Amino acid sequence: MIEYRYDVQLLIEGENLDENVINDYFNENFKGDCLLAVGGGDLVKIHYHTNEPWDVLKYCRSLGEIFDIVVEDMDRQARGLEG
């Protein structure tokens, strides 16, 4: 069984985005792994594995507009199903 079921990927467009601040928030407030927060200024790319993708989306939306959102069920993928 996969520890963190959902793979969340998205872009955040906003103002004064700081990848380090975002990284710290994730580490302090979410359970998950494989965090990638890259960019800064007005655009940040997020990649994260979690069991609560809705919390990640809610936080990211608080930072700016979110788009190119992908939430994949890695458990389904591991079983050979569409995710």
mmCIF file of the N, C-alpha and C atoms, coordinates in Angstrom:
data_MODEL
# 
_entry.id   MODEL 
# 
loop_
_atom_site.group_PDB 
_atom_site.id 
_atom_site.type_symbol 
_atom_site.label_atom_id 
_atom_site.label_alt_id 
_atom_site.label_comp_id 
_atom_site.label_asym_id 
_atom_site.label_entity_id 
_atom_site.label_seq_id 
_atom_site.pdbx_PDB_ins_code 
_atom_site.Cartn_x 
_atom_site.Cartn_y 
_atom_site.Cartn_z 
_atom_site.occupancy 
_atom_site.B_iso_or_equiv 
_atom_site.pdbx_formal_charge 
_atom_site.auth_seq_id 
_atom_site.auth_comp_id 
_atom_site.auth_asym_id 
_atom_site.auth_atom_id 
_atom_site.pdbx_PDB_model_num 
ATOM 1   N N  . MET A 1 1  ? 0.845  -1.187 0.000   1.00 0.00 ? 1  MET A N  1 
ATOM 2   C CA . MET A 1 1  ? 0.000  0.000  0.000   1.00 0.00 ? 1  MET A CA 1 
ATOM 3   C C  . MET A 1 1  ? 0.888  1.247  0.000   1.00 0.00 ? 1  MET A C  1 
ATOM 4   N N  . ILE A 1 2  ? 0.466  2.230  -0.744  1.00 0.00 ? 2  ILE A N  1 
ATOM 5   C CA . ILE A 1 2  ? 1.198  3.487  -0.847  1.00 0.00 ? 2  ILE A CA 1 
ATOM 6   C C  . ILE A 1 2  ? 0.885  4.346  0.376   1.00 0.00 ? 2  ILE A C  1 
ATOM 7   N N  . GLU A 1 3  ? 1.925  4.909  1.010   1.00 0.00 ? 3  GLU A N  1 
ATOM 8   C CA . GLU A 1 3  ? 1.723  5.728  2.215   1.00 0.00 ? 3  GLU A CA 1 
ATOM 9   C C  . GLU A 1 3  ? 0.932  6.997  1.899   1.00 0.00 ? 3  GLU A C  1 
ATOM 10  N N  . TYR A 1 4  ? 1.283  7.666  0.819   1.00 0.00 ? 4  TYR A N  1 
ATOM 11  C CA . TYR A 1 4  ? 0.573  8.882  0.416   1.00 0.00 ? 4  TYR A CA 1 
ATOM 12  C C  . TYR A 1 4  ? -0.034 8.631  -0.954  1.00 0.00 ? 4  TYR A C  1 
ATOM 13  N N  . ARG A 1 5  ? -1.337 8.637  -1.009  1.00 0.00 ? 5  ARG A N  1 
ATOM 14  C CA . ARG A 1 5  ? -2.084 8.141  -2.156  1.00 0.00 ? 5  ARG A CA 1 
ATOM 15  C C  . ARG A 1 5  ? -2.115 9.095  -3.355  1.00 0.00 ? 5  ARG A C  1 
ATOM 16  N N  . TYR A 1 6  ? -2.170 10.384 -3.109  1.00 0.00 ? 6  TYR A N  1 
ATOM 17  C CA . TYR A 1 6  ? -2.405 11.333 -4.199  1.00 0.00 ? 6  TYR A CA 1 
ATOM 18  C C  . TYR A 1 6  ? -1.156 12.115 -4.582  1.00 0.00 ? 6  TYR A C  1 
ATOM 19  N N  . ASP A 1 7  ? -0.948 12.226 -5.864  1.00 0.00 ? 7  ASP A N  1 
ATOM 20  C CA . ASP A 1 7  ? 0.122  13.046 -6.440  1.00 0.00 ? 7  ASP A CA 1 
ATOM 21  C C  . ASP A 1 7  ? -0.538 14.338 -6.900  1.00 0.00 ? 7  ASP A C  1 
ATOM 22  N N  . VAL A 1 8  ? -0.162 15.458 -6.273  1.00 0.00 ? 8  VAL A N  1 
ATOM 23  C CA . VAL A 1 8  ? -0.752 16.759 -6.591  1.00 0.00 ? 8  VAL A CA 1 
ATOM 24  C C  . VAL A 1 8  ? 0.296  17.596 -7.315  1.00 0.00 ? 8  VAL A C  1 
ATOM 25  N N  . GLN A 1 9  ? -0.097 18.135 -8.462  1.00 0.00 ? 9  GLN A N  1 
ATOM 26  C CA . GLN A 1 9  ? 0.774  19.022 -9.234  1.00 0.00 ? 9  GLN A CA 1 
ATOM 27  C C  . GLN A 1 9  ? -0.045 20.223 -9.674  1.00 0.00 ? 9  GLN A C  1 
ATOM 28  N N  . LEU A 1 10 ? 0.541  21.397 -9.568  1.00 0.00 ? 10 LEU A N  1 
ATOM 29  C CA . LEU A 1 10 ? -0.165 22.598 -9.990  1.00 0.00 ? 10 LEU A CA 1 
ATOM 30  C C  . LEU A 1 10 ? 0.801  23.771 -10.102 1.00 0.00 ? 10 LEU A C  1 
ATOM 31  N N  . LEU A 1 11 ? 0.308  24.822 -10.700 1.00 0.00 ? 11 LEU A N  1 
ATOM 32  C CA . LEU A 1 11 ? 1.028  26.086 -10.772 1.00 0.00 ? 11 LEU A CA 1 
ATOM 33  C C  . LEU A 1 11 ? 0.255  27.116 -9.970  1.00 0.00 ? 11 LEU A C  1 
ATOM 34  N N  . ILE A 1 12 ? 0.989  27.980 -9.268  1.00 0.00 ? 12 ILE A N  1 
ATOM 35  C CA . ILE A 1 12 ? 0.396  29.103 -8.544  1.00 0.00 ? 12 ILE A CA 1 
ATOM 36  C C  . ILE A 1 12 ? 0.912  30.378 -9.187  1.00 0.00 ? 12 ILE A C  1 
ATOM 37  N N  . GLU A 1 13 ? -0.020 31.244 -9.568  1.00 0.00 ? 13 GLU A N  1 
ATOM 38  C CA . GLU A 1 13 ? 0.351  32.558 -10.095 1.00 0.00 ? 13 GLU A CA 1 
ATOM 39  C C  . GLU A 1 13 ? -0.125 33.590 -9.085  1.00 0.00 ? 13 GLU A C  1 
ATOM 40  N N  . GLY A 1 14 ? 0.800  34.415 -8.615  1.00 0.00 ? 14 GLY A N  1 
ATOM 41  C CA . GLY A 1 14 ? 0.460  35.412 -7.606  1.00 0.00 ? 14 GLY A CA 1 
ATOM 42  C C  . GLY A 1 14 ? 1.528  36.482 -7.545  1.00 0.00 ? 14 GLY A C  1 
ATOM 43  N N  . GLU A 1 15 ? 1.586  37.139 -6.416  1.00 0.00 ? 15 GLU A N  1 
ATOM 44  C CA . GLU A 1 15 ? 2.566  38.203 -6.219  1.00 0.00 ? 15 GLU A CA 1 
ATOM 45  C C  . GLU A 1 15 ? 3.484  37.854 -5.059  1.00 0.00 ? 15 GLU A C  1 
ATOM 46  N N  . ASN A 1 16 ? 4.762  38.124 -5.232  1.00 0.00 ? 16 ASN A N  1 
ATOM 47  C CA . ASN A 1 16 ? 5.763  37.924 -4.180  1.00 0.00 ? 16 ASN A CA 1 
ATOM 48  C C  . ASN A 1 16 ? 5.745  36.507 -3.608  1.00 0.00 ? 16 ASN A C  1 
ATOM 49  N N  . LEU A 1 17 ? 5.596  35.523 -4.469  1.00 0.00 ? 17 LEU A N  1 
ATOM 50  C CA . LEU A 1 17 ? 5.616  34.132 -4.026  1.00 0.00 ? 17 LEU A CA 1 
ATOM 51  C C  . LEU A 1 17 ? 7.051  33.744 -3.675  1.00 0.00 ? 17 LEU A C  1 
ATOM 52  N N  . ASP A 1 18 ? 7.213  33.063 -2.572  1.00 0.00 ? 18 ASP A N  1 
ATOM 53  C CA . ASP A 1 18 ? 8.533  32.662 -2.095  1.00 0.00 ? 18 ASP A CA 1 
ATOM 54  C C  . ASP A 1 18 ? 8.540  31.149 -1.903  1.00 0.00 ? 18 ASP A C  1 
ATOM 55  N N  . GLU A 1 19 ? 9.299  30.436 -2.706  1.00 0.00 ? 19 GLU A N  1 
ATOM 56  C CA . GLU A 1 19 ? 9.315  28.974 -2.633  1.00 0.00 ? 19 GLU A CA 1 
ATOM 57  C C  . GLU A 1 19 ? 9.747  28.479 -1.261  1.00 0.00 ? 19 GLU A C  1 
ATOM 58  N N  . ASN A 1 20 ? 10.617 29.201 -0.578  1.00 0.00 ? 20 ASN A N  1 
ATOM 59  C CA . ASN A 1 20 ? 11.066 28.775 0.750   1.00 0.00 ? 20 ASN A CA 1 
ATOM 60  C C  . ASN A 1 20 ? 9.947  28.878 1.778   1.00 0.00 ? 20 ASN A C  1 
ATOM 61  N N  . VAL A 1 21 ? 9.159  29.942 1.719   1.00 0.00 ? 21 VAL A N  1 
ATOM 62  C CA . VAL A 1 21 ? 8.025  30.113 2.629   1.00 0.00 ? 21 VAL A CA 1 
ATOM 63  C C  . VAL A 1 21 ? 6.987  29.025 2.369   1.00 0.00 ? 21 VAL A C  1 
ATOM 64  N N  . ILE A 1 22 ? 6.723  28.751 1.112   1.00 0.00 ? 22 ILE A N  1 
ATOM 65  C CA . ILE A 1 22 ? 5.763  27.706 0.736   1.00 0.00 ? 22 ILE A CA 1 
ATOM 66  C C  . ILE A 1 22 ? 6.259  26.343 1.211   1.00 0.00 ? 22 ILE A C  1 
ATOM 67  N N  . ASN A 1 23 ? 7.530  26.067 0.978   1.00 0.00 ? 23 ASN A N  1 
ATOM 68  C CA . ASN A 1 23 ? 8.152  24.817 1.421   1.00 0.00 ? 23 ASN A CA 1 
ATOM 69  C C  . ASN A 1 23 ? 7.989  24.643 2.930   1.00 0.00 ? 23 ASN A C  1 
ATOM 70  N N  . ASP A 1 24 ? 8.308  25.690 3.691   1.00 0.00 ? 24 ASP A N  1 
ATOM 71  C CA . ASP A 1 24 ? 8.192  25.635 5.151   1.00 0.00 ? 24 ASP A CA 1 
ATOM 72  C C  . ASP A 1 24 ? 6.750  25.382 5.587   1.00 0.00 ? 24 ASP A C  1 
ATOM 73  N N  . TYR A 1 25 ? 5.785  26.044 4.927   1.00 0.00 ? 25 TYR A N  1 
ATOM 74  C CA . TYR A 1 25 ? 4.381  25.858 5.283   1.00 0.00 ? 25 TYR A CA 1 
ATOM 75  C C  . TYR A 1 25 ? 3.968  24.400 5.070   1.00 0.00 ? 25 TYR A C  1 
ATOM 76  N N  . PHE A 1 26 ? 4.332  23.840 3.933   1.00 0.00 ? 26 PHE A N  1 
ATOM 77  C CA . PHE A 1 26 ? 4.010  22.440 3.655   1.00 0.00 ? 26 PHE A CA 1 
ATOM 78  C C  . PHE A 1 26 ? 4.592  21.536 4.740   1.00 0.00 ? 26 PHE A C  1 
ATOM 79  N N  . ASN A 1 27 ? 5.871  21.717 5.043   1.00 0.00 ? 27 ASN A N  1 
ATOM 80  C CA . ASN A 1 27 ? 6.543  20.864 6.020   1.00 0.00 ? 27 ASN A CA 1 
ATOM 81  C C  . ASN A 1 27 ? 5.944  20.977 7.410   1.00 0.00 ? 27 ASN A C  1 
ATOM 82  N N  . GLU A 1 28 ? 5.428  22.147 7.761   1.00 0.00 ? 28 GLU A N  1 
ATOM 83  C CA . GLU A 1 28 ? 4.876  22.363 9.098   1.00 0.00 ? 28 GLU A CA 1 
ATOM 84  C C  . GLU A 1 28 ? 3.399  21.992 9.206   1.00 0.00 ? 28 GLU A C  1 
ATOM 85  N N  . ASN A 1 29 ? 2.670  21.967 8.085   1.00 0.00 ? 29 ASN A N  1 
ATOM 86  C CA . ASN A 1 29 ? 1.216  21.842 8.157   1.00 0.00 ? 29 ASN A CA 1 
ATOM 87  C C  . ASN A 1 29 ? 0.600  20.641 7.444   1.00 0.00 ? 29 ASN A C  1 
ATOM 88  N N  . PHE A 1 30 ? 1.339  19.983 6.579   1.00 0.00 ? 30 PHE A N  1 
ATOM 89  C CA . PHE A 1 30 ? 0.794  18.873 5.817   1.00 0.00 ? 30 PHE A CA 1 
ATOM 90  C C  . PHE A 1 30 ? 1.599  17.606 6.049   1.00 0.00 ? 30 PHE A C  1 
ATOM 91  N N  . LYS A 1 31 ? 0.931  16.463 5.956   1.00 0.00 ? 31 LYS A N  1 
ATOM 92  C CA . LYS A 1 31 ? 1.619  15.181 5.970   1.00 0.00 ? 31 LYS A CA 1 
ATOM 93  C C  . LYS A 1 31 ? 1.760  14.735 4.528   1.00 0.00 ? 31 LYS A C  1 
ATOM 94  N N  . GLY A 1 32 ? 2.977  14.422 4.119   1.00 0.00 ? 32 GLY A N  1 
ATOM 95  C CA . GLY A 1 32 ? 3.217  13.982 2.758   1.00 0.00 ? 32 GLY A CA 1 
ATOM 96  C C  . GLY A 1 32 ? 4.697  13.850 2.490   1.00 0.00 ? 32 GLY A C  1 
ATOM 97  N N  . ASP A 1 33 ? 5.032  13.660 1.208   1.00 0.00 ? 33 ASP A N  1 
ATOM 98  C CA . ASP A 1 33 ? 6.435  13.571 0.830   1.00 0.00 ? 33 ASP A CA 1 
ATOM 99  C C  . ASP A 1 33 ? 6.618  14.023 -0.611  1.00 0.00 ? 33 ASP A C  1 
ATOM 100 N N  . CYS A 1 34 ? 7.857  13.972 -1.051  1.00 0.00 ? 34 CYS A N  1 
ATOM 101 C CA . CYS A 1 34 ? 8.237  14.338 -2.423  1.00 0.00 ? 34 CYS A CA 1 
ATOM 102 C C  . CYS A 1 34 ? 7.861  15.775 -2.778  1.00 0.00 ? 34 CYS A C  1 
ATOM 103 N N  . LEU A 1 35 ? 7.992  16.685 -1.815  1.00 0.00 ? 35 LEU A N  1 
ATOM 104 C CA . LEU A 1 35 ? 7.649  18.082 -2.064  1.00 0.00 ? 35 LEU A CA 1 
ATOM 105 C C  . LEU A 1 35 ? 8.634  18.728 -3.014  1.00 0.00 ? 35 LEU A C  1 
ATOM 106 N N  . LEU A 1 36 ? 8.078  19.404 -3.992  1.00 0.00 ? 36 LEU A N  1 
ATOM 107 C CA . LEU A 1 36 ? 8.856  20.224 -4.898  1.00 0.00 ? 36 LEU A CA 1 
ATOM 108 C C  . LEU A 1 36 ? 8.095  21.533 -5.043  1.00 0.00 ? 36 LEU A C  1 
ATOM 109 N N  . ALA A 1 37 ? 8.686  22.618 -4.579  1.00 0.00 ? 37 ALA A N  1 
ATOM 110 C CA . ALA A 1 37 ? 8.129  23.964 -4.741  1.00 0.00 ? 37 ALA A CA 1 
ATOM 111 C C  . ALA A 1 37 ? 9.224  24.778 -5.415  1.00 0.00 ? 37 ALA A C  1 
ATOM 112 N N  . VAL A 1 38 ? 9.028  25.076 -6.685  1.00 0.00 ? 38 VAL A N  1 
ATOM 113 C CA . VAL A 1 38 ? 10.079 25.709 -7.478  1.00 0.00 ? 38 VAL A CA 1 
ATOM 114 C C  . VAL A 1 38 ? 9.536  26.966 -8.144  1.00 0.00 ? 38 VAL A C  1 
ATOM 115 N N  . GLY A 1 39 ? 10.328 28.001 -8.092  1.00 0.00 ? 39 GLY A N  1 
ATOM 116 C CA . GLY A 1 39 ? 9.954  29.255 -8.734  1.00 0.00 ? 39 GLY A CA 1 
ATOM 117 C C  . GLY A 1 39 ? 10.071 30.387 -7.749  1.00 0.00 ? 39 GLY A C  1 
ATOM 118 N N  . GLY A 1 40 ? 9.240  31.379 -7.937  1.00 0.00 ? 40 GLY A N  1 
ATOM 119 C CA . GLY A 1 40 ? 9.240  32.530 -7.062  1.00 0.00 ? 40 GLY A CA 1 
ATOM 120 C C  . GLY A 1 40 ? 8.750  33.743 -7.815  1.00 0.00 ? 40 GLY A C  1 
ATOM 121 N N  . GLY A 1 41 ? 8.562  34.814 -7.091  1.00 0.00 ? 41 GLY A N  1 
ATOM 122 C CA . GLY A 1 41 ? 8.060  36.020 -7.718  1.00 0.00 ? 41 GLY A CA 1 
ATOM 123 C C  . GLY A 1 41 ? 6.588  35.890 -8.029  1.00 0.00 ? 41 GLY A C  1 
ATOM 124 N N  . ASP A 1 42 ? 6.265  35.617 -9.289  1.00 0.00 ? 42 ASP A N  1 
ATOM 125 C CA . ASP A 1 42 ? 4.855  35.536 -9.676  1.00 0.00 ? 42 ASP A CA 1 
ATOM 126 C C  . ASP A 1 42 ? 4.397  34.139 -10.097 1.00 0.00 ? 42 ASP A C  1 
ATOM 127 N N  . LEU A 1 43 ? 5.300  33.135 -10.050 1.00 0.00 ? 43 LEU A N  1 
ATOM 128 C CA . LEU A 1 43 ? 4.907  31.783 -10.469 1.00 0.00 ? 43 LEU A CA 1 
ATOM 129 C C  . LEU A 1 43 ? 5.690  30.720 -9.700  1.00 0.00 ? 43 LEU A C  1 
ATOM 130 N N  . VAL A 1 44 ? 4.956  29.766 -9.140  1.00 0.00 ? 44 VAL A N  1 
ATOM 131 C CA . VAL A 1 44 ? 5.575  28.637 -8.426  1.00 0.00 ? 44 VAL A CA 1 
ATOM 132 C C  . VAL A 1 44 ? 4.916  27.347 -8.887  1.00 0.00 ? 44 VAL A C  1 
ATOM 133 N N  . LYS A 1 45 ? 5.733  26.339 -9.137  1.00 0.00 ? 45 LYS A N  1 
ATOM 134 C CA . LYS A 1 45 ? 5.281  24.985 -9.488  1.00 0.00 ? 45 LYS A CA 1 
ATOM 135 C C  . LYS A 1 45 ? 5.313  24.145 -8.219  1.00 0.00 ? 45 LYS A C  1 
ATOM 136 N N  . ILE A 1 46 ? 4.215  23.420 -7.964  1.00 0.00 ? 46 ILE A N  1 
ATOM 137 C CA . ILE A 1 46 ? 4.110  22.539 -6.797  1.00 0.00 ? 46 ILE A CA 1 
ATOM 138 C C  . ILE A 1 46 ? 3.959  21.101 -7.266  1.00 0.00 ? 46 ILE A C  1 
ATOM 139 N N  . HIS A 1 47 ? 4.677  20.210 -6.609  1.00 0.00 ? 47 HIS A N  1 
ATOM 140 C CA . HIS A 1 47 ? 4.504  18.761 -6.762  1.00 0.00 ? 47 HIS A CA 1 
ATOM 141 C C  . HIS A 1 47 ? 4.564  18.196 -5.356  1.00 0.00 ? 47 HIS A C  1 
ATOM 142 N N  . TYR A 1 48 ? 3.562  17.358 -4.986  1.00 0.00 ? 48 TYR A N  1 
ATOM 143 C CA . TYR A 1 48 ? 3.501  16.860 -3.614  1.00 0.00 ? 48 TYR A CA 1 
ATOM 144 C C  . TYR A 1 48 ? 2.676  15.588 -3.554  1.00 0.00 ? 48 TYR A C  1 
ATOM 145 N N  . HIS A 1 49 ? 3.079  14.651 -2.703  1.00 0.00 ? 49 HIS A N  1 
ATOM 146 C CA . HIS A 1 49 ? 2.323  13.428 -2.455  1.00 0.00 ? 49 HIS A CA 1 
ATOM 147 C C  . HIS A 1 49 ? 1.667  13.554 -1.080  1.00 0.00 ? 49 HIS A C  1 
ATOM 148 N N  . THR A 1 50 ? 0.355  13.313 -1.008  1.00 0.00 ? 50 THR A N  1 
ATOM 149 C CA . THR A 1 50 ? -0.393 13.496 0.231   1.00 0.00 ? 50 THR A CA 1 
ATOM 150 C C  . THR A 1 50 ? -1.652 12.640 0.211   1.00 0.00 ? 50 THR A C  1 
ATOM 151 N N  . ASN A 1 51 ? -2.289 12.531 1.359   1.00 0.00 ? 51 ASN A N  1 
ATOM 152 C CA . ASN A 1 51 ? -3.600 11.887 1.437   1.00 0.00 ? 51 ASN A CA 1 
ATOM 153 C C  . ASN A 1 51 ? -4.726 12.915 1.507   1.00 0.00 ? 51 ASN A C  1 
ATOM 154 N N  . GLU A 1 52 ? -4.385 14.197 1.590   1.00 0.00 ? 52 GLU A N  1 
ATOM 155 C CA . GLU A 1 52 ? -5.372 15.278 1.677   1.00 0.00 ? 52 GLU A CA 1 
ATOM 156 C C  . GLU A 1 52 ? -5.124 16.327 0.596   1.00 0.00 ? 52 GLU A C  1 
ATOM 157 N N  . PRO A 1 53 ? -5.345 15.978 -0.667  1.00 0.00 ? 53 PRO A N  1 
ATOM 158 C CA . PRO A 1 53 ? -5.068 16.939 -1.733  1.00 0.00 ? 53 PRO A CA 1 
ATOM 159 C C  . PRO A 1 53 ? -5.905 18.208 -1.625  1.00 0.00 ? 53 PRO A C  1 
ATOM 160 N N  . TRP A 1 54 ? -7.110 18.105 -1.082  1.00 0.00 ? 54 TRP A N  1 
ATOM 161 C CA . TRP A 1 54 ? -7.991 19.273 -0.946  1.00 0.00 ? 54 TRP A CA 1 
ATOM 162 C C  . TRP A 1 54 ? -7.371 20.329 -0.036  1.00 0.00 ? 54 TRP A C  1 
ATOM 163 N N  . ASP A 1 55 ? -6.625 19.921 0.999   1.00 0.00 ? 55 ASP A N  1 
ATOM 164 C CA . ASP A 1 55 ? -5.956 20.890 1.877   1.00 0.00 ? 55 ASP A CA 1 
ATOM 165 C C  . ASP A 1 55 ? -4.838 21.617 1.131   1.00 0.00 ? 55 ASP A C  1 
ATOM 166 N N  . VAL A 1 56 ? -4.112 20.881 0.312   1.00 0.00 ? 56 VAL A N  1 
ATOM 167 C CA . VAL A 1 56 ? -3.046 21.479 -0.497  1.00 0.00 ? 56 VAL A CA 1 
ATOM 168 C C  . VAL A 1 56 ? -3.644 22.504 -1.468  1.00 0.00 ? 56 VAL A C  1 
ATOM 169 N N  . LEU A 1 57 ? -4.729 22.124 -2.136  1.00 0.00 ? 57 LEU A N  1 
ATOM 170 C CA . LEU A 1 57 ? -5.374 23.034 -3.084  1.00 0.00 ? 57 LEU A CA 1 
ATOM 171 C C  . LEU A 1 57 ? -5.883 24.290 -2.386  1.00 0.00 ? 57 LEU A C  1 
ATOM 172 N N  . LYS A 1 58 ? -6.482 24.122 -1.224  1.00 0.00 ? 58 LYS A N  1 
ATOM 173 C CA . LYS A 1 58 ? -7.010 25.270 -0.476  1.00 0.00 ? 58 LYS A CA 1 
ATOM 174 C C  . LYS A 1 58 ? -5.888 26.234 -0.095  1.00 0.00 ? 58 LYS A C  1 
ATOM 175 N N  . TYR A 1 59 ? -4.787 25.700 0.421   1.00 0.00 ? 59 TYR A N  1 
ATOM 176 C CA . TYR A 1 59 ? -3.661 26.565 0.788   1.00 0.00 ? 59 TYR A CA 1 
ATOM 177 C C  . TYR A 1 59 ? -3.093 27.276 -0.439  1.00 0.00 ? 59 TYR A C  1 
ATOM 178 N N  . CYS A 1 60 ? -2.850 26.538 -1.491  1.00 0.00 ? 60 CYS A N  1 
ATOM 179 C CA . CYS A 1 60 ? -2.259 27.127 -2.697  1.00 0.00 ? 60 CYS A CA 1 
ATOM 180 C C  . CYS A 1 60 ? -3.167 28.208 -3.273  1.00 0.00 ? 60 CYS A C  1 
ATOM 181 N N  . ARG A 1 61 ? -4.473 27.990 -3.217  1.00 0.00 ? 61 ARG A N  1 
ATOM 182 C CA . ARG A 1 61 ? -5.420 28.999 -3.715  1.00 0.00 ? 61 ARG A CA 1 
ATOM 183 C C  . ARG A 1 61 ? -5.340 30.270 -2.879  1.00 0.00 ? 61 ARG A C  1 
ATOM 184 N N  . SER A 1 62 ? -4.986 30.149 -1.602  1.00 0.00 ? 62 SER A N  1 
ATOM 185 C CA . SER A 1 62 ? -4.866 31.336 -0.748  1.00 0.00 ? 62 SER A CA 1 
ATOM 186 C C  . SER A 1 62 ? -3.670 32.203 -1.155  1.00 0.00 ? 62 SER A C  1 
ATOM 187 N N  . LEU A 1 63 ? -2.746 31.624 -1.939  1.00 0.00 ? 63 LEU A N  1 
ATOM 188 C CA . LEU A 1 63 ? -1.543 32.350 -2.361  1.00 0.00 ? 63 LEU A CA 1 
ATOM 189 C C  . LEU A 1 63 ? -1.723 33.059 -3.691  1.00 0.00 ? 63 LEU A C  1 
ATOM 190 N N  . GLY A 1 64 ? -2.708 32.627 -4.472  1.00 0.00 ? 64 GLY A N  1 
ATOM 191 C CA . GLY A 1 64 ? -2.909 33.214 -5.795  1.00 0.00 ? 64 GLY A CA 1 
ATOM 192 C C  . GLY A 1 64 ? -3.807 32.320 -6.630  1.00 0.00 ? 64 GLY A C  1 
ATOM 193 N N  . GLU A 1 65 ? -3.784 32.554 -7.910  1.00 0.00 ? 65 GLU A N  1 
ATOM 194 C CA . GLU A 1 65 ? -4.587 31.747 -8.832  1.00 0.00 ? 65 GLU A CA 1 
ATOM 195 C C  . GLU A 1 65 ? -3.868 30.425 -9.082  1.00 0.00 ? 65 GLU A C  1 
ATOM 196 N N  . ILE A 1 66 ? -4.621 29.321 -9.001  1.00 0.00 ? 66 ILE A N  1 
ATOM 197 C CA . ILE A 1 66 ? -4.014 28.011 -9.276  1.00 0.00 ? 66 ILE A CA 1 
ATOM 198 C C  . ILE A 1 66 ? -4.556 27.490 -10.604 1.00 0.00 ? 66 ILE A C  1 
ATOM 199 N N  . PHE A 1 67 ? -3.666 26.834 -11.358 1.00 0.00 ? 67 PHE A N  1 
ATOM 200 C CA . PHE A 1 67 ? -4.058 26.283 -12.655 1.00 0.00 ? 67 PHE A CA 1 
ATOM 201 C C  . PHE A 1 67 ? -3.139 25.141 -13.026 1.00 0.00 ? 67 PHE A C  1 
ATOM 202 N N  . ASP A 1 68 ? -3.436 24.494 -14.160 1.00 0.00 ? 68 ASP A N  1 
ATOM 203 C CA . ASP A 1 68 ? -2.741 23.266 -14.568 1.00 0.00 ? 68 ASP A CA 1 
ATOM 204 C C  . ASP A 1 68 ? -2.721 22.262 -13.413 1.00 0.00 ? 68 ASP A C  1 
ATOM 205 N N  . ILE A 1 69 ? -3.893 22.089 -12.800 1.00 0.00 ? 69 ILE A N  1 
ATOM 206 C CA . ILE A 1 69 ? -4.039 21.245 -11.617 1.00 0.00 ? 69 ILE A CA 1 
ATOM 207 C C  . ILE A 1 69 ? -4.181 19.779 -12.047 1.00 0.00 ? 69 ILE A C  1 
ATOM 208 N N  . VAL A 1 70 ? -3.347 18.935 -11.441 1.00 0.00 ? 70 VAL A N  1 
ATOM 209 C CA . VAL A 1 70 ? -3.423 17.496 -11.664 1.00 0.00 ? 70 VAL A CA 1 
ATOM 210 C C  . VAL A 1 70 ? -3.408 16.829 -10.295 1.00 0.00 ? 70 VAL A C  1 
ATOM 211 N N  . VAL A 1 71 ? -4.422 15.986 -10.044 1.00 0.00 ? 71 VAL A N  1 
ATOM 212 C CA . VAL A 1 71 ? -4.451 15.168 -8.832  1.00 0.00 ? 71 VAL A CA 1 
ATOM 213 C C  . VAL A 1 71 ? -4.624 13.737 -9.308  1.00 0.00 ? 71 VAL A C  1 
ATOM 214 N N  . GLU A 1 72 ? -3.592 12.940 -9.111  1.00 0.00 ? 72 GLU A N  1 
ATOM 215 C CA . GLU A 1 72 ? -3.616 11.552 -9.568  1.00 0.00 ? 72 GLU A CA 1 
ATOM 216 C C  . GLU A 1 72 ? -3.636 10.609 -8.376  1.00 0.00 ? 72 GLU A C  1 
ATOM 217 N N  . ASP A 1 73 ? -4.418 9.560  -8.495  1.00 0.00 ? 73 ASP A N  1 
ATOM 218 C CA . ASP A 1 73 ? -4.522 8.537  -7.473  1.00 0.00 ? 73 ASP A CA 1 
ATOM 219 C C  . ASP A 1 73 ? -3.452 7.481  -7.757  1.00 0.00 ? 73 ASP A C  1 
ATOM 220 N N  . MET A 1 74 ? -2.362 7.540  -7.026  1.00 0.00 ? 74 MET A N  1 
ATOM 221 C CA . MET A 1 74 ? -1.237 6.636  -7.279  1.00 0.00 ? 74 MET A CA 1 
ATOM 222 C C  . MET A 1 74 ? -1.546 5.197  -6.889  1.00 0.00 ? 74 MET A C  1 
ATOM 223 N N  . ASP A 1 75 ? -2.492 4.988  -5.971  1.00 0.00 ? 75 ASP A N  1 
ATOM 224 C CA . ASP A 1 75 ? -2.900 3.633  -5.628  1.00 0.00 ? 75 ASP A CA 1 
ATOM 225 C C  . ASP A 1 75 ? -3.591 2.970  -6.823  1.00 0.00 ? 75 ASP A C  1 
ATOM 226 N N  . ARG A 1 76 ? -4.480 3.695  -7.466  1.00 0.00 ? 76 ARG A N  1 
ATOM 227 C CA . ARG A 1 76 ? -5.143 3.173  -8.673  1.00 0.00 ? 76 ARG A CA 1 
ATOM 228 C C  . ARG A 1 76 ? -4.117 2.888  -9.771  1.00 0.00 ? 76 ARG A C  1 
ATOM 229 N N  . GLN A 1 77 ? -3.169 3.785  -9.922  1.00 0.00 ? 77 GLN A N  1 
ATOM 230 C CA . GLN A 1 77 ? -2.144 3.586  -10.949 1.00 0.00 ? 77 GLN A CA 1 
ATOM 231 C C  . GLN A 1 77 ? -1.327 2.333  -10.652 1.00 0.00 ? 77 GLN A C  1 
ATOM 232 N N  . ALA A 1 78 ? -0.990 2.126  -9.376  1.00 0.00 ? 78 ALA A N  1 
ATOM 233 C CA . ALA A 1 78 ? -0.201 0.952  -9.002  1.00 0.00 ? 78 ALA A CA 1 
ATOM 234 C C  . ALA A 1 78 ? -0.947 -0.349 -9.293  1.00 0.00 ? 78 ALA A C  1 
ATOM 235 N N  . ARG A 1 79 ? -2.283 -0.283 -9.289  1.00 0.00 ? 79 ARG A N  1 
ATOM 236 C CA . ARG A 1 79 ? -3.107 -1.458 -9.601  1.00 0.00 ? 79 ARG A CA 1 
ATOM 237 C C  . ARG A 1 79 ? -3.409 -1.542 -11.088 1.00 0.00 ? 79 ARG A C  1 
ATOM 238 N N  . GLY A 1 80 ? -2.804 -0.668 -11.884 1.00 0.00 ? 80 GLY A N  1 
ATOM 239 C CA . GLY A 1 80 ? -2.972 -0.719 -13.327 1.00 0.00 ? 80 GLY A CA 1 
ATOM 240 C C  . GLY A 1 80 ? -4.260 -0.095 -13.824 1.00 0.00 ? 80 GLY A C  1 
ATOM 241 N N  . LEU A 1 81 ? -4.908 0.730  -12.999 1.00 0.00 ? 81 LEU A N  1 
ATOM 242 C CA . LEU A 1 81 ? -6.146 1.382  -13.375 1.00 0.00 ? 81 LEU A CA 1 
ATOM 243 C C  . LEU A 1 81 ? -5.889 2.833  -13.749 1.00 0.00 ? 81 LEU A C  1 
ATOM 244 N N  . GLU A 1 82 ? -6.807 3.427  -14.499 1.00 0.00 ? 82 GLU A N  1 
ATOM 245 C CA . GLU A 1 82 ? -6.698 4.852  -14.805 1.00 0.00 ? 82 GLU A CA 1 
ATOM 246 C C  . GLU A 1 82 ? -6.852 5.630  -13.504 1.00 0.00 ? 82 GLU A C  1 
ATOM 247 N N  . GLY A 1 83 ? -6.025 6.685  -13.347 1.00 0.00 ? 83 GLY A N  1 
ATOM 248 C CA . GLY A 1 83 ? -6.011 7.347  -12.062 1.00 0.00 ? 83 GLY A CA 1 
ATOM 249 C C  . GLY A 1 83 ? -6.587 8.682  -11.969 1.00 0.00 ? 83 GLY A C  1 
# 
